[in-house]
Each structure stands twice: as structure tokens, then as C-alpha cells.
Amino acid sequence: MNKKSIFELILEGEVNSNIVYENDYVFAINDINPVSKIHILIIPKKKIESINFIEEEDSQLLAQMFLTAKLLAKKYEINNSGYRLIVNTGENAGQTVFHIHMHLIGGEKLNNI
């Protein structure tokens, strides 16, 4: 039996979290350890462990993640000042929850990477 990710538990209502956006494909929550003024996680409802496991059939889902990032950037008024989108893949990259998700980070000047 596969253990459910924290994101699945949030989506099922088993763990409390303030969902700031939701559609048929994705939902978004504030990161519990923000690295900037705005730090939102955009999470697909379908569990995919990491980018290494995406398939051609997931293309619409991935597009929805980016469209949601654009929508939330506008909602939080960082679309013009700039923001960063990050998807960590694997432990060495800092992935701690093995359910693909995108970090939307902004609201202040970010360090160059």
C-alpha cells in the first residue's frame, strides 16, 4: 500500500491547511516554511512522485500548474514585479515531499541563482 503524501491528506481534508486556490487539476496552499513574503505551493491533485515520473498524458496537468502560477501571481500582485517558479526533483535538489509541486515565490527582491 502506498503511503499518502501530506498533499493528498490536505486535499482529502485529513490535514488542515488553507487552500488558497483550487480547480479540477490542482490546488494551492501557502508554504508552512516560506522563504519570501509570498510562497505558495501549487500541487496537482494527481500524485506524481517527481518530474522523473511525468508522462505525456500529464501535459494538461503541467500546463494547469503554470496557468495557476500566472493566475496567483496576478492575484497576489507580483505579476509585474517578478516571481520565481521552482520544482525540486530528488533529495539532492531539496525535494522533501515526493508528490510533484511547484513553488511560487515572490513579493520581494530575490537573490540571483
Biopython code that builds the backbone (N, CA, C, O; Angstrom):
import numpy as np
from Bio.PDB.StructureBuilder import StructureBuilder

atoms = [
    (1, "MET", "N", (0.844, -1.193, 0.000)),
    (1, "MET", "CA", (0.000, 0.000, 0.000)),
    (1, "MET", "C", (0.881, 1.246, 0.000)),
    (1, "MET", "O", (1.780, 1.372, 0.832)),
    (2, "ASN", "N", (0.627, 2.164, -0.929)),
    (2, "ASN", "CA", (1.381, 3.415, -0.990)),
    (2, "ASN", "C", (0.940, 4.342, 0.124)),
    (2, "ASN", "O", (-0.252, 4.536, 0.358)),
    (3, "LYS", "N", (1.919, 4.909, 0.804)),
    (3, "LYS", "CA", (1.616, 5.885, 1.846)),
    (3, "LYS", "C", (1.169, 7.188, 1.176)),
    (3, "LYS", "O", (1.765, 7.625, 0.192)),
    (4, "LYS", "N", (0.122, 7.796, 1.717)),
    (4, "LYS", "CA", (-0.375, 9.049, 1.160)),
    (4, "LYS", "C", (0.588, 10.184, 1.499)),
    (4, "LYS", "O", (1.167, 10.229, 2.584)),
    (5, "SER", "N", (0.742, 11.090, 0.552)),
    (5, "SER", "CA", (1.565, 12.274, 0.797)),
    (5, "SER", "C", (0.776, 13.262, 1.648)),
    (5, "SER", "O", (-0.450, 13.182, 1.724)),
    (6, "ILE", "N", (1.474, 14.183, 2.282)),
    (6, "ILE", "CA", (0.820, 15.229, 3.065)),
    (6, "ILE", "C", (-0.154, 16.008, 2.186)),
    (6, "ILE", "O", (-1.195, 16.462, 2.662)),
    (7, "PHE", "N", (0.181, 16.162, 0.909)),
    (7, "PHE", "CA", (-0.697, 16.899, 0.000)),
    (7, "PHE", "C", (-2.003, 16.144, -0.244)),
    (7, "PHE", "O", (-3.064, 16.762, -0.331)),
    (8, "GLU", "N", (-1.939, 14.826, -0.354)),
    (8, "GLU", "CA", (-3.161, 14.040, -0.508)),
    (8, "GLU", "C", (-4.026, 14.145, 0.743)),
    (8, "GLU", "O", (-5.250, 14.232, 0.652)),
    (9, "LEU", "N", (-3.390, 14.137, 1.908)),
    (9, "LEU", "CA", (-4.120, 14.250, 3.168)),
    (9, "LEU", "C", (-4.797, 15.618, 3.287)),
    (9, "LEU", "O", (-5.917, 15.717, 3.788)),
    (10, "ILE", "N", (-4.119, 16.666, 2.828)),
    (10, "ILE", "CA", (-4.712, 18.009, 2.827)),
    (10, "ILE", "C", (-5.918, 18.037, 1.898)),
    (10, "ILE", "O", (-6.985, 18.524, 2.273)),
    (11, "LEU", "N", (-5.749, 17.518, 0.691)),
    (11, "LEU", "CA", (-6.827, 17.530, -0.293)),
    (11, "LEU", "C", (-8.042, 16.746, 0.197)),
    (11, "LEU", "O", (-9.178, 17.129, -0.082)),
    (12, "GLU", "N", (-7.812, 15.663, 0.918)),
    (12, "GLU", "CA", (-8.907, 14.832, 1.437)),
    (12, "GLU", "C", (-9.491, 15.382, 2.733)),
    (12, "GLU", "O", (-10.447, 14.818, 3.266)),
    (13, "GLY", "N", (-8.926, 16.486, 3.254)),
    (13, "GLY", "CA", (-9.446, 17.092, 4.467)),
    (13, "GLY", "C", (-8.972, 16.430, 5.745)),
    (13, "GLY", "O", (-9.463, 16.754, 6.827)),
    (14, "GLU", "N", (-8.021, 15.504, 5.641)),
    (14, "GLU", "CA", (-7.500, 14.813, 6.828)),
    (14, "GLU", "C", (-6.474, 15.658, 7.576)),
    (14, "GLU", "O", (-6.220, 15.428, 8.758)),
    (15, "VAL", "N", (-5.887, 16.634, 6.891)),
    (15, "VAL", "CA", (-4.940, 17.567, 7.499)),
    (15, "VAL", "C", (-5.424, 18.970, 7.157)),
    (15, "VAL", "O", (-5.728, 19.266, 6.001)),
    (16, "ASN", "N", (-5.494, 19.819, 8.154)),
    (16, "ASN", "CA", (-5.955, 21.193, 7.948)),
    (16, "ASN", "C", (-4.906, 22.023, 7.230)),
    (16, "ASN", "O", (-3.732, 22.014, 7.600)),
    (17, "SER", "N", (-5.330, 22.727, 6.220)),
    (17, "SER", "CA", (-4.489, 23.685, 5.518)),
    (17, "SER", "C", (-5.414, 24.621, 4.765)),
    (17, "SER", "O", (-6.463, 24.209, 4.271)),
    (18, "ASN", "N", (-5.027, 25.863, 4.682)),
    (18, "ASN", "CA", (-5.834, 26.848, 3.996)),
    (18, "ASN", "C", (-5.561, 26.770, 2.490)),
    (18, "ASN", "O", (-4.515, 27.223, 2.025)),
    (19, "ILE", "N", (-6.482, 26.207, 1.742)),
    (19, "ILE", "CA", (-6.342, 26.117, 0.291)),
    (19, "ILE", "C", (-6.680, 27.487, -0.290)),
    (19, "ILE", "O", (-7.800, 27.973, -0.132)),
    (20, "VAL", "N", (-5.711, 28.108, -0.961)),
    (20, "VAL", "CA", (-5.902, 29.464, -1.491)),
    (20, "VAL", "C", (-6.429, 29.452, -2.919)),
    (20, "VAL", "O", (-6.875, 30.482, -3.424)),
    (21, "TYR", "N", (-6.381, 28.291, -3.574)),
    (21, "TYR", "CA", (-6.901, 28.165, -4.935)),
    (21, "TYR", "C", (-7.114, 26.685, -5.223)),
    (21, "TYR", "O", (-6.380, 25.829, -4.730)),
    (22, "GLU", "N", (-8.145, 26.397, -6.043)),
    (22, "GLU", "CA", (-8.402, 25.021, -6.442)),
    (22, "GLU", "C", (-9.176, 25.004, -7.751)),
    (22, "GLU", "O", (-10.077, 25.815, -7.964)),
    (23, "ASN", "N", (-8.814, 24.068, -8.629)),
    (23, "ASN", "CA", (-9.604, 23.793, -9.819)),
    (23, "ASN", "C", (-9.641, 22.276, -10.010)),
    (23, "ASN", "O", (-9.291, 21.541, -9.087)),
    (24, "ASP", "N", (-10.046, 21.798, -11.156)),
    (24, "ASP", "CA", (-10.169, 20.357, -11.366)),
    (24, "ASP", "C", (-8.828, 19.622, -11.354)),
    (24, "ASP", "O", (-8.785, 18.417, -11.108)),
    (25, "TYR", "N", (-7.742, 20.338, -11.617)),
    (25, "TYR", "CA", (-6.432, 19.707, -11.768)),
    (25, "TYR", "C", (-5.489, 19.914, -10.598)),
    (25, "TYR", "O", (-4.727, 19.016, -10.239)),
    (26, "VAL", "N", (-5.540, 21.102, -10.004)),
    (26, "VAL", "CA", (-4.553, 21.485, -8.992)),
    (26, "VAL", "C", (-5.220, 22.188, -7.812)),
    (26, "VAL", "O", (-6.376, 22.608, -7.876)),
    (27, "PHE", "N", (-4.448, 22.296, -6.738)),
    (27, "PHE", "CA", (-4.829, 23.168, -5.634)),
    (27, "PHE", "C", (-3.561, 23.859, -5.151)),
    (27, "PHE", "O", (-2.452, 23.420, -5.454)),
    (28, "ALA", "N", (-3.731, 24.941, -4.400)),
    (28, "ALA", "CA", (-2.583, 25.722, -3.940)),
    (28, "ALA", "C", (-2.755, 26.074, -2.473)),
    (28, "ALA", "O", (-3.853, 26.375, -2.004)),
    (29, "ILE", "N", (-1.622, 26.025, -1.758)),
    (29, "ILE", "CA", (-1.600, 26.358, -0.336)),
    (29, "ILE", "C", (-0.383, 27.228, -0.056)),
    (29, "ILE", "O", (0.578, 27.238, -0.826)),
    (30, "ASN", "N", (-0.433, 27.956, 1.052)),
    (30, "ASN", "CA", (0.745, 28.697, 1.486)),
    (30, "ASN", "C", (1.763, 27.709, 2.057)),
    (30, "ASN", "O", (1.400, 26.772, 2.767)),
    (31, "ASP", "N", (3.035, 27.926, 1.740)),
    (31, "ASP", "CA", (4.100, 27.078, 2.277)),
    (31, "ASP", "C", (4.207, 27.319, 3.781)),
    (31, "ASP", "O", (4.124, 28.459, 4.236)),
    (32, "ILE", "N", (4.390, 26.245, 4.552)),
    (32, "ILE", "CA", (4.482, 26.400, 6.010)),
    (32, "ILE", "C", (5.844, 26.937, 6.448)),
    (32, "ILE", "O", (5.996, 27.384, 7.585)),
    (33, "ASN", "N", (6.832, 26.897, 5.558)),
    (33, "ASN", "CA", (8.158, 27.462, 5.830)),
    (33, "ASN", "C", (8.534, 28.419, 4.704)),
    (33, "ASN", "O", (9.418, 28.113, 3.904)),
    (34, "PRO", "N", (7.872, 29.575, 4.632)),
    (34, "PRO", "CA", (8.093, 30.477, 3.498)),
    (34, "PRO", "C", (9.505, 31.042, 3.457)),
    (34, "PRO", "O", (10.114, 31.331, 4.487)),
    (35, "VAL", "N", (10.007, 31.190, 2.230)),
    (35, "VAL", "CA", (11.338, 31.784, 2.020)),
    (35, "VAL", "C", (11.227, 33.208, 1.486)),
    (35, "VAL", "O", (12.241, 33.870, 1.261)),
    (36, "SER", "N", (9.997, 33.680, 1.285)),
    (36, "SER", "CA", (9.761, 35.053, 0.837)),
    (36, "SER", "C", (8.374, 35.481, 1.317)),
    (36, "SER", "O", (7.625, 34.685, 1.882)),
    (37, "LYS", "N", (8.052, 36.744, 1.082)),
    (37, "LYS", "CA", (6.750, 37.266, 1.529)),
    (37, "LYS", "C", (5.599, 36.444, 0.962)),
    (37, "LYS", "O", (4.612, 36.185, 1.650)),
    (38, "ILE", "N", (5.732, 36.040, -0.282)),
    (38, "ILE", "CA", (4.737, 35.172, -0.911)),
    (38, "ILE", "C", (5.431, 33.871, -1.290)),
    (38, "ILE", "O", (6.407, 33.865, -2.039)),
    (39, "HIS", "N", (4.915, 32.781, -0.762)),
    (39, "HIS", "CA", (5.478, 31.457, -1.046)),
    (39, "HIS", "C", (4.315, 30.470, -1.040)),
    (39, "HIS", "O", (3.870, 30.006, 0.010)),
    (40, "ILE", "N", (3.844, 30.167, -2.234)),
    (40, "ILE", "CA", (2.670, 29.318, -2.420)),
    (40, "ILE", "C", (3.092, 28.034, -3.130)),
    (40, "ILE", "O", (3.907, 28.064, -4.052)),
    (41, "LEU", "N", (2.538, 26.924, -2.696)),
    (41, "LEU", "CA", (2.771, 25.644, -3.353)),
    (41, "LEU", "C", (1.595, 25.343, -4.270)),
    (41, "LEU", "O", (0.438, 25.414, -3.855)),
    (42, "ILE", "N", (1.895, 25.010, -5.505)),
    (42, "ILE", "CA", (0.879, 24.624, -6.491)),
    (42, "ILE", "C", (1.041, 23.122, -6.701)),
    (42, "ILE", "O", (2.095, 22.650, -7.127)),
    (43, "ILE", "N", (-0.014, 22.386, -6.395)),
    (43, "ILE", "CA", (0.074, 20.929, -6.281)),
    (43, "ILE", "C", (-0.969, 20.271, -7.176)),
    (43, "ILE", "O", (-2.149, 20.613, -7.101)),
    (44, "PRO", "N", (-0.552, 19.332, -8.020)),
    (44, "PRO", "CA", (-1.553, 18.607, -8.810)),
    (44, "PRO", "C", (-2.356, 17.662, -7.920)),
    (44, "PRO", "O", (-1.829, 17.110, -6.955)),
    (45, "LYS", "N", (-3.608, 17.482, -8.243)),
    (45, "LYS", "CA", (-4.439, 16.546, -7.491)),
    (45, "LYS", "C", (-4.018, 15.106, -7.756)),
    (45, "LYS", "O", (-4.188, 14.233, -6.905)),
    (46, "LYS", "N", (-3.474, 14.869, -8.927)),
    (46, "LYS", "CA", (-2.948, 13.540, -9.247)),
    (46, "LYS", "C", (-1.552, 13.424, -8.628)),
    (46, "LYS", "O", (-0.705, 14.293, -8.837)),
    (47, "LYS", "N", (-1.320, 12.373, -7.881)),
    (47, "LYS", "CA", (0.001, 12.187, -7.271)),
    (47, "LYS", "C", (0.989, 11.679, -8.317)),
    (47, "LYS", "O", (0.811, 10.613, -8.906)),
    (48, "ILE", "N", (2.026, 12.470, -8.524)),
    (48, "ILE", "CA", (3.156, 12.091, -9.354)),
    (48, "ILE", "C", (4.372, 12.316, -8.473)),
    (48, "ILE", "O", (4.559, 13.419, -7.959)),
    (49, "GLU", "N", (5.194, 11.309, -8.287)),
    (49, "GLU", "CA", (6.293, 11.397, -7.322)),
    (49, "GLU", "C", (7.250, 12.552, -7.611)),
    (49, "GLU", "O", (7.618, 13.289, -6.697)),
    (50, "SER", "N", (7.653, 12.716, -8.853)),
    (50, "SER", "CA", (8.562, 13.801, -9.229)),
    (50, "SER", "C", (8.503, 13.987, -10.743)),
    (50, "SER", "O", (7.808, 13.254, -11.447)),
    (51, "ILE", "N", (9.240, 14.974, -11.226)),
    (51, "ILE", "CA", (9.308, 15.201, -12.668)),
    (51, "ILE", "C", (9.770, 13.938, -13.397)),
    (51, "ILE", "O", (9.381, 13.704, -14.541)),
    (52, "ASN", "N", (10.582, 13.142, -12.749)),
    (52, "ASN", "CA", (11.070, 11.907, -13.372)),
    (52, "ASN", "C", (9.957, 10.925, -13.708)),
    (52, "ASN", "O", (10.179, 9.976, -14.459)),
    (53, "PHE", "N", (8.770, 11.138, -13.166)),
    (53, "PHE", "CA", (7.666, 10.205, -13.373)),
    (53, "PHE", "C", (6.527, 10.783, -14.205)),
    (53, "PHE", "O", (5.485, 10.143, -14.345)),
    (54, "ILE", "N", (6.708, 11.992, -14.764)),
    (54, "ILE", "CA", (5.634, 12.536, -15.594)),
    (54, "ILE", "C", (5.577, 11.790, -16.923)),
    (54, "ILE", "O", (6.586, 11.301, -17.431)),
    (55, "GLU", "N", (4.375, 11.719, -17.463)),
    (55, "GLU", "CA", (4.128, 11.049, -18.735)),
    (55, "GLU", "C", (3.491, 12.041, -19.701)),
    (55, "GLU", "O", (3.031, 13.106, -19.287)),
    (56, "GLU", "N", (3.464, 11.701, -20.964)),
    (56, "GLU", "CA", (2.833, 12.541, -21.986)),
    (56, "GLU", "C", (1.406, 12.903, -21.589)),
    (56, "GLU", "O", (0.959, 14.027, -21.820)),
    (57, "GLU", "N", (0.697, 11.959, -20.996)),
    (57, "GLU", "CA", (-0.698, 12.183, -20.597)),
    (57, "GLU", "C", (-0.844, 13.248, -19.503)),
    (57, "GLU", "O", (-1.953, 13.715, -19.245)),
    (58, "ASP", "N", (0.255, 13.632, -18.865)),
    (58, "ASP", "CA", (0.237, 14.636, -17.804)),
    (58, "ASP", "C", (0.438, 16.058, -18.322)),
    (58, "ASP", "O", (0.524, 16.993, -17.526)),
    (59, "SER", "N", (0.514, 16.234, -19.627)),
    (59, "SER", "CA", (0.823, 17.558, -20.181)),
    (59, "SER", "C", (-0.224, 18.611, -19.803)),
    (59, "SER", "O", (0.141, 19.749, -19.510)),
    (60, "GLN", "N", (-1.503, 18.265, -19.802)),
    (60, "GLN", "CA", (-2.546, 19.216, -19.418)),
    (60, "GLN", "C", (-2.409, 19.607, -17.947)),
    (60, "GLN", "O", (-2.588, 20.769, -17.583)),
    (61, "LEU", "N", (-2.093, 18.638, -17.123)),
    (61, "LEU", "CA", (-1.903, 18.890, -15.699)),
    (61, "LEU", "C", (-0.735, 19.854, -15.469)),
    (61, "LEU", "O", (-0.837, 20.777, -14.661)),
    (62, "LEU", "N", (0.358, 19.638, -16.172)),
    (62, "LEU", "CA", (1.529, 20.517, -16.031)),
    (62, "LEU", "C", (1.215, 21.922, -16.536)),
    (62, "LEU", "O", (1.649, 22.909, -15.942)),
    (63, "ALA", "N", (0.467, 22.011, -17.619)),
    (63, "ALA", "CA", (0.050, 23.324, -18.120)),
    (63, "ALA", "C", (-0.806, 24.034, -17.074)),
    (63, "ALA", "O", (-0.668, 25.242, -16.881)),
    (64, "GLN", "N", (-1.676, 23.308, -16.407)),
    (64, "GLN", "CA", (-2.519, 23.890, -15.373)),
    (64, "GLN", "C", (-1.687, 24.430, -14.205)),
    (64, "GLN", "O", (-2.050, 25.437, -13.597)),
    (65, "MET", "N", (-0.578, 23.765, -13.893)),
    (65, "MET", "CA", (0.297, 24.258, -12.821)),
    (65, "MET", "C", (0.846, 25.636, -13.199)),
    (65, "MET", "O", (0.851, 26.548, -12.372)),
    (66, "PHE", "N", (1.303, 25.790, -14.431)),
    (66, "PHE", "CA", (1.845, 27.079, -14.874)),
    (66, "PHE", "C", (0.754, 28.145, -15.001)),
    (66, "PHE", "O", (0.972, 29.299, -14.633)),
    (67, "LEU", "N", (-0.406, 27.771, -15.514)),
    (67, "LEU", "CA", (-1.506, 28.724, -15.615)),
    (67, "LEU", "C", (-1.975, 29.183, -14.228)),
    (67, "LEU", "O", (-2.348, 30.341, -14.040)),
    (68, "THR", "N", (-1.951, 28.266, -13.273)),
    (68, "THR", "CA", (-2.301, 28.617, -11.900)),
    (68, "THR", "C", (-1.263, 29.565, -11.311)),
    (68, "THR", "O", (-1.618, 30.508, -10.603)),
    (69, "ALA", "N", (0.008, 29.327, -11.593)),
    (69, "ALA", "CA", (1.067, 30.227, -11.120)),
    (69, "ALA", "C", (0.834, 31.632, -11.665)),
    (69, "ALA", "O", (0.951, 32.612, -10.929)),
    (70, "LYS", "N", (0.507, 31.732, -12.938)),
    (70, "LYS", "CA", (0.232, 33.031, -13.555)),
    (70, "LYS", "C", (-0.957, 33.707, -12.884)),
    (70, "LYS", "O", (-0.899, 34.896, -12.570)),
    (71, "LEU", "N", (-2.026, 32.964, -12.663)),
    (71, "LEU", "CA", (-3.229, 33.495, -12.033)),
    (71, "LEU", "C", (-2.927, 33.978, -10.610)),
    (71, "LEU", "O", (-3.342, 35.071, -10.226)),
    (72, "LEU", "N", (-2.207, 33.170, -9.832)),
    (72, "LEU", "CA", (-1.903, 33.542, -8.451)),
    (72, "LEU", "C", (-0.927, 34.713, -8.378)),
    (72, "LEU", "O", (-1.026, 35.549, -7.480)),
    (73, "ALA", "N", (0.006, 34.775, -9.310)),
    (73, "ALA", "CA", (0.932, 35.918, -9.346)),
    (73, "ALA", "C", (0.146, 37.214, -9.540)),
    (73, "ALA", "O", (0.453, 38.233, -8.921)),
    (74, "LYS", "N", (-0.863, 37.169, -10.397)),
    (74, "LYS", "CA", (-1.702, 38.354, -10.603)),
    (74, "LYS", "C", (-2.541, 38.639, -9.365)),
    (74, "LYS", "O", (-2.651, 39.789, -8.939)),
    (75, "LYS", "N", (-3.136, 37.597, -8.785)),
    (75, "LYS", "CA", (-3.971, 37.763, -7.587)),
    (75, "LYS", "C", (-3.183, 38.401, -6.444)),
    (75, "LYS", "O", (-3.702, 39.261, -5.733)),
    (76, "TYR", "N", (-1.943, 37.986, -6.272)),
    (76, "TYR", "CA", (-1.109, 38.498, -5.174)),
    (76, "TYR", "C", (-0.246, 39.693, -5.606)),
    (76, "TYR", "O", (0.646, 40.129, -4.878)),
    (77, "GLU", "N", (-0.534, 40.203, -6.794)),
    (77, "GLU", "CA", (0.078, 41.428, -7.326)),
    (77, "GLU", "C", (1.609, 41.376, -7.394)),
    (77, "GLU", "O", (2.297, 42.335, -7.044)),
    (78, "ILE", "N", (2.114, 40.239, -7.851)),
    (78, "ILE", "CA", (3.562, 40.117, -8.081)),
    (78, "ILE", "C", (3.864, 39.833, -9.547)),
    (78, "ILE", "O", (5.016, 39.603, -9.918)),
    (79, "ASN", "N", (2.818, 39.851, -10.383)),
    (79, "ASN", "CA", (3.000, 39.533, -11.801)),
    (79, "ASN", "C", (3.887, 40.550, -12.509)),
    (79, "ASN", "O", (4.612, 40.184, -13.435)),
    (80, "ASN", "N", (3.851, 41.803, -12.102)),
    (80, "ASN", "CA", (4.687, 42.812, -12.758)),
    (80, "ASN", "C", (6.057, 42.963, -12.114)),
    (80, "ASN", "O", (7.035, 43.244, -12.808)),
    (81, "SER", "N", (6.145, 42.783, -10.809)),
    (81, "SER", "CA", (7.432, 42.947, -10.124)),
    (81, "SER", "C", (8.331, 41.731, -10.294)),
    (81, "SER", "O", (9.553, 41.850, -10.215)),
    (82, "GLY", "N", (7.750, 40.582, -10.523)),
    (82, "GLY", "CA", (8.533, 39.376, -10.767)),
    (82, "GLY", "C", (8.338, 38.322, -9.691)),
    (82, "GLY", "O", (8.030, 38.625, -8.538)),
    (83, "TYR", "N", (8.525, 37.091, -10.100)),
    (83, "TYR", "CA", (8.389, 35.949, -9.199)),
    (83, "TYR", "C", (9.195, 34.788, -9.759)),
    (83, "TYR", "O", (9.637, 34.807, -10.907)),
    (84, "ARG", "N", (9.369, 33.799, -8.935)),
    (84, "ARG", "CA", (10.151, 32.619, -9.313)),
    (84, "ARG", "C", (9.280, 31.385, -9.162)),
    (84, "ARG", "O", (8.494, 31.274, -8.222)),
    (85, "LEU", "N", (9.431, 30.455, -10.104)),
    (85, "LEU", "CA", (8.771, 29.155, -10.039)),
    (85, "LEU", "C", (9.852, 28.094, -9.902)),
    (85, "LEU", "O", (10.813, 28.070, -10.672)),
    (86, "ILE", "N", (9.689, 27.217, -8.914)),
    (86, "ILE", "CA", (10.693, 26.186, -8.644)),
    (86, "ILE", "C", (9.997, 24.841, -8.488)),
    (86, "ILE", "O", (8.970, 24.734, -7.817)),
    (87, "VAL", "N", (10.568, 23.819, -9.114)),
    (87, "VAL", "CA", (10.144, 22.437, -8.896)),
    (87, "VAL", "C", (11.392, 21.652, -8.531)),
    (87, "VAL", "O", (12.274, 21.444, -9.364)),
    (88, "ASN", "N", (11.460, 21.221, -7.286)),
    (88, "ASN", "CA", (12.600, 20.421, -6.833)),
    (88, "ASN", "C", (12.372, 18.971, -7.230)),
    (88, "ASN", "O", (11.262, 18.454, -7.108)),
    (89, "THR", "N", (13.433, 18.315, -7.709)),
    (89, "THR", "CA", (13.327, 16.920, -8.127)),
    (89, "THR", "C", (14.446, 16.121, -7.470)),
    (89, "THR", "O", (15.615, 16.264, -7.828)),
    (90, "GLY", "N", (14.084, 15.292, -6.518)),
    (90, "GLY", "CA", (15.042, 14.441, -5.824)),
    (90, "GLY", "C", (15.600, 15.082, -4.559)),
    (90, "GLY", "O", (15.555, 16.299, -4.377)),
    (91, "GLU", "N", (16.120, 14.234, -3.706)),
    (91, "GLU", "CA", (16.629, 14.670, -2.410)),
    (91, "GLU", "C", (17.740, 15.708, -2.522)),
    (91, "GLU", "O", (17.755, 16.674, -1.759)),
    (92, "ASN", "N", (18.665, 15.529, -3.452)),
    (92, "ASN", "CA", (19.779, 16.472, -3.582)),
    (92, "ASN", "C", (19.319, 17.861, -4.020)),
    (92, "ASN", "O", (20.035, 18.844, -3.825)),
    (93, "ALA", "N", (18.144, 17.941, -4.602)),
    (93, "ALA", "CA", (17.602, 19.236, -5.014)),
    (93, "ALA", "C", (16.719, 19.846, -3.927)),
    (93, "ALA", "O", (16.233, 20.966, -4.081)),
    (94, "GLY", "N", (16.512, 19.123, -2.838)),
    (94, "GLY", "CA", (15.712, 19.634, -1.744)),
    (94, "GLY", "C", (14.269, 19.171, -1.741)),
    (94, "GLY", "O", (13.455, 19.698, -0.983)),
    (95, "GLN", "N", (13.933, 18.190, -2.576)),
    (95, "GLN", "CA", (12.553, 17.681, -2.566)),
    (95, "GLN", "C", (12.341, 16.889, -1.278)),
    (95, "GLN", "O", (13.045, 15.914, -1.016)),
    (96, "THR", "N", (11.371, 17.315, -0.485)),
    (96, "THR", "CA", (11.084, 16.632, 0.783)),
    (96, "THR", "C", (9.738, 15.921, 0.765)),
    (96, "THR", "O", (9.525, 14.975, 1.524)),
    (97, "VAL", "N", (8.829, 16.369, -0.098)),
    (97, "VAL", "CA", (7.545, 15.683, -0.273)),
    (97, "VAL", "C", (7.565, 15.104, -1.680)),
    (97, "VAL", "O", (7.694, 15.837, -2.660)),
    (98, "PHE", "N", (7.438, 13.790, -1.774)),
    (98, "PHE", "CA", (7.543, 13.135, -3.073)),
    (98, "PHE", "C", (6.172, 13.019, -3.734)),
    (98, "PHE", "O", (5.627, 11.940, -3.967)),
    (99, "HIS", "N", (5.663, 14.208, -4.017)),
    (99, "HIS", "CA", (4.419, 14.449, -4.763)),
    (99, "HIS", "C", (4.721, 15.776, -5.456)),
    (99, "HIS", "O", (4.811, 16.817, -4.805)),
    (100, "ILE", "N", (4.875, 15.731, -6.765)),
    (100, "ILE", "CA", (5.324, 16.910, -7.521)),
    (100, "ILE", "C", (4.551, 18.160, -7.096)),
    (100, "ILE", "O", (3.339, 18.108, -6.882)),
    (101, "HIS", "N", (5.253, 19.268, -6.978)),
    (101, "HIS", "CA", (4.630, 20.542, -6.643)),
    (101, "HIS", "C", (5.545, 21.675, -7.084)),
    (101, "HIS", "O", (6.760, 21.508, -7.195)),
    (102, "MET", "N", (4.950, 22.808, -7.327)),
    (102, "MET", "CA", (5.666, 23.988, -7.798)),
    (102, "MET", "C", (5.615, 25.062, -6.722)),
    (102, "MET", "O", (4.559, 25.334, -6.150)),
    (103, "HIS", "N", (6.767, 25.670, -6.452)),
    (103, "HIS", "CA", (6.840, 26.786, -5.519)),
    (103, "HIS", "C", (6.700, 28.092, -6.303)),
    (103, "HIS", "O", (7.446, 28.328, -7.253)),
    (104, "LEU", "N", (5.763, 28.925, -5.915)),
    (104, "LEU", "CA", (5.609, 30.285, -6.446)),
    (104, "LEU", "C", (6.151, 31.205, -5.366)),
    (104, "LEU", "O", (5.601, 31.282, -4.267)),
    (105, "ILE", "N", (7.239, 31.904, -5.687)),
    (105, "ILE", "CA", (7.946, 32.712, -4.700)),
    (105, "ILE", "C", (8.076, 34.139, -5.221)),
    (105, "ILE", "O", (8.460, 34.361, -6.369)),
    (106, "GLY", "N", (7.751, 35.103, -4.359)),
    (106, "GLY", "CA", (7.879, 36.495, -4.761)),
    (106, "GLY", "C", (7.464, 37.442, -3.667)),
    (106, "GLY", "O", (7.375, 37.070, -2.497)),
    (107, "GLY", "N", (7.208, 38.684, -4.065)),
    (107, "GLY", "CA", (6.781, 39.688, -3.122)),
    (107, "GLY", "C", (7.914, 40.525, -2.566)),
    (107, "GLY", "O", (7.695, 41.442, -1.775)),
    (108, "GLU", "N", (9.122, 40.205, -2.984)),
    (108, "GLU", "CA", (10.308, 40.942, -2.568)),
    (108, "GLU", "C", (11.440, 40.621, -3.541)),
    (108, "GLU", "O", (11.331, 39.704, -4.354)),
    (109, "LYS", "N", (12.519, 41.380, -3.449)),
    (109, "LYS", "CA", (13.691, 41.129, -4.309)),
    (109, "LYS", "C", (14.305, 39.788, -3.923)),
    (109, "LYS", "O", (14.628, 39.562, -2.757)),
    (110, "LEU", "N", (14.464, 38.903, -4.897)),
    (110, "LEU", "CA", (15.028, 37.582, -4.668)),
    (110, "LEU", "C", (16.499, 37.557, -5.078)),
    (110, "LEU", "O", (16.901, 38.252, -6.011)),
    (111, "ASN", "N", (17.282, 36.766, -4.388)),
    (111, "ASN", "CA", (18.690, 36.594, -4.765)),
    (111, "ASN", "C", (18.794, 35.907, -6.112)),
    (111, "ASN", "O", (17.960, 35.068, -6.455)),
    (112, "ASN", "N", (19.814, 36.262, -6.871)),
    (112, "ASN", "CA", (20.058, 35.581, -8.137)),
    (112, "ASN", "C", (20.523, 34.154, -7.867)),
    (112, "ASN", "O", (21.193, 33.875, -6.873)),
    (113, "ILE", "N", (20.149, 33.267, -8.774)),
    (113, "ILE", "CA", (20.610, 31.881, -8.650)),
    (113, "ILE", "C", (21.357, 31.473, -9.887)),
    (113, "ILE", "O", (21.826, 30.339, -9.979)),
]
sb = StructureBuilder()
sb.init_structure("model")
sb.init_model(0)
sb.init_chain("A")
sb.init_seg("    ")
for serial, (resi, resn, name, xyz) in enumerate(atoms, 1):
    if name == "N":
        sb.init_residue(resn, " ", resi, " ")
    sb.init_atom(name, np.array(xyz, "f"), 0.0, 1.0, " ", f" {name:<3s}", serial, name[0])
structure = sb.get_structure()
